[in-house]
């Protein structure tokens, strides 16, 4: 599954920690969290935008979703790493990041934050009439009791 962020984005948030199989938060843990958070993001915004958002076609929207995914994943990592492994300025940011991510997702869903080059999913949420799609012409007779 393609995700909005990768392990390098997460490692960049930590000054002296490199994710390996031997660290408290392994690279596999981060990959699992990135997959979960990407699915969560898609679930929260799919009534407004076509998901998944692809970096090649919607680079600006992708940047916003990358930031949200990073916030969510770093919050999870911080909960594990906070046991003596984080510097003083990193401790306690998990809740702040989680709140920022939720606020941004709410803003997207409610139209306060626009994914400028994202593909709007409005056609998927409108009423659909199969007769119109199939080209069925309505037959209405004039001056006749219809029912």
C-alpha positions as a printed NumPy array, in Angstrom:
array([[  0.   ,   0.   ,   0.   ],
       [  1.329,   3.431,  -0.911],
       [  1.481,   5.765,   2.076],
       [  1.552,   9.547,   2.406],
       [  4.871,   9.444,   4.278],
       [  7.787,   7.051,   4.639],
       [ 10.262,   6.078,   7.338],
       [ 12.677,   8.849,   6.305],
       [ 10.   ,  11.44 ,   7.074],
       [  9.617,   9.97 ,  10.547],
       [ 13.362,   9.638,  11.196],
       [ 13.759,  13.312,  10.257],
       [ 11.639,  14.232,  13.314],
       [ 14.131,  12.632,  15.7  ],
       [ 17.596,  14.078,  16.238],
       [ 19.603,  11.037,  17.328],
       [ 17.47 ,   7.999,  16.594],
       [ 17.806,   5.804,  13.527],
       [ 15.003,   3.289,  13.114],
       [ 16.226,  -0.298,  12.863],
       [ 14.915,  -3.707,  13.844],
       [ 16.675,  -3.258,  17.222],
       [ 15.258,   0.121,  18.294],
       [ 12.287,   0.482,  20.678],
       [ 10.27 ,   1.54 ,  17.647],
       [ 11.337,  -0.616,  14.743],
       [ 11.171,   0.299,  11.102],
       [  8.395,  -2.307,  10.718],
       [  6.394,  -0.602,  13.47 ],
       [  6.647,   2.692,  11.616],
       [  5.641,   1.105,   8.301],
       [  2.584,  -0.453,   9.987],
       [  1.627,   2.897,  11.532],
       [  2.094,   4.694,   8.207],
       [ -0.249,   2.196,   6.54 ],
       [ -2.838,   2.57 ,   9.3  ],
       [ -2.697,   6.356,   9.252],
       [ -2.881,   6.538,   5.468],
       [ -6.04 ,   4.415,   5.611],
       [ -7.44 ,   6.669,   8.349],
       [ -6.71 ,   9.802,   6.321],
       [ -8.347,   8.312,   3.225],
       [-11.379,   7.326,   5.271],
       [-11.742,  10.812,   6.702],
       [-11.431,  12.742,   3.424],
       [-12.93 ,  10.396,   0.825],
       [-16.337,  12.07 ,   0.925],
       [-14.666,  15.3  ,  -0.193],
       [-11.691,  14.18 ,  -2.338],
       [-10.888,  11.174,  -4.47 ],
       [ -8.504,   8.936,  -2.535],
       [ -5.764,   7.971,  -2.49 ],
       [ -4.229,  11.321,  -3.362],
       [ -1.265,  10.728,  -5.668],
       [  1.861,  12.863,  -5.415],
       [  2.473,  12.878,  -9.178],
       [ -0.929,  14.39 ,  -9.992],
       [ -1.652,  16.352,  -6.792],
       [  1.699,  17.409,  -5.294],
       [  0.319,  20.234,  -3.124],
       [ -2.456,  18.109,  -1.64 ],
       [  0.04 ,  15.3  ,  -1.07 ],
       [  2.283,  17.633,   0.977],
       [ -0.58 ,  18.43 ,   3.332],
       [ -1.511,  14.768,   3.719],
       [  2.146,  13.845,   4.261],
       [  2.307,  16.303,   7.16 ],
       [ -0.859,  14.852,   8.699],
       [  0.475,  11.296,   8.308],
       [  3.795,  12.293,   9.881],
       [  2.028,  13.972,  12.824],
       [ -0.046,  10.856,  13.473],
       [  2.905,   8.466,  13.182],
       [  5.271,  10.57 ,  15.292],
       [  2.584,  10.697,  17.99 ],
       [  2.534,   6.889,  18.052],
       [  6.33 ,   6.705,  18.052],
       [  6.612,   9.26 ,  20.845],
       [  4.404,   7.174,  23.107],
       [  6.903,   4.31 ,  22.825],
       [ 10.091,   6.373,  22.682],
       [  9.064,   8.747,  25.46 ],
       [ 10.46 ,   6.367,  28.044],
       [ 13.82 ,   8.143,  28.427],
       [ 14.798,   8.182,  24.76 ],
       [ 13.508,  11.62 ,  23.765],
       [ 15.048,  14.985,  24.481],
       [ 13.244,  17.439,  26.773],
       [ 11.776,  19.398,  23.841],
       [ 10.39 ,  16.198,  22.258],
       [  8.603,  14.898,  25.357],
       [  4.877,  15.648,  25.354],
       [  4.512,  16.499,  21.689],
       [  2.526,  13.306,  20.953],
       [ -0.779,  14.803,  22.052],
       [ -0.041,  18.084,  20.267],
       [  0.703,  16.253,  17.014],
       [ -2.384,  14.073,  17.353],
       [ -4.549,  17.18 ,  17.906],
       [ -2.982,  18.978,  14.921],
       [ -3.642,  15.99 ,  12.671],
       [ -7.266,  15.699,  13.832],
       [ -7.821,  19.438,  13.414],
       [ -6.401,  19.384,   9.88 ],
       [ -8.546,  16.367,   8.915],
       [-11.635,  18.074,  10.348],
       [-10.775,  21.245,   8.413],
       [-10.459,  19.27 ,   5.16 ],
       [-13.717,  17.39 ,   5.743],
       [-15.585,  20.602,   6.594],
       [-14.113,  22.648,   3.743],
       [-11.938,  25.024,   5.79 ],
       [ -8.712,  23.511,   4.427],
       [ -8.668,  22.873,   0.713],
       [ -6.446,  20.362,  -1.021],
       [ -5.943,  22.784,  -3.891],
       [ -4.927,  20.334,  -6.574],
       [ -6.822,  17.375,  -5.112],
       [ -9.571,  15.81 ,  -7.207],
       [-12.957,  16.72 ,  -5.741],
       [-15.21 ,  13.706,  -5.172],
       [-18.437,  15.632,  -5.744],
       [-19.655,  13.401,  -8.572],
       [-19.378,  10.365,  -6.322],
       [-21.658,  11.928,  -3.698],
       [-24.395,  13.237,  -6.007],
       [-27.645,  11.57 ,  -6.938],
       [-27.241,   9.048,  -9.734],
       [-29.997,   8.076, -12.179],
       [-29.234,   4.904, -14.14 ],
       [-31.964,   5.711, -16.706],
       [-30.156,   8.9  , -17.657],
       [-26.858,   7.025, -17.888],
       [-28.462,   4.362, -20.104],
       [-30.08 ,   7.007, -22.308],
       [-33.647,   5.927, -21.545],
       [-36.033,   8.563, -22.875],
       [-39.074,   9.262, -20.707],
       [-42.43 ,   8.673, -22.359],
       [-45.063,  11.126, -21.251],
       [-48.361,  11.311, -23.08 ],
       [-50.238,  14.578, -23.182],
       [-53.92 ,  14.867, -22.405],
       [-54.066,  11.309, -21.08 ],
       [-54.64 ,  10.156, -17.531],
       [-51.169,   8.999, -16.499],
       [-52.186,   6.953, -13.448]])
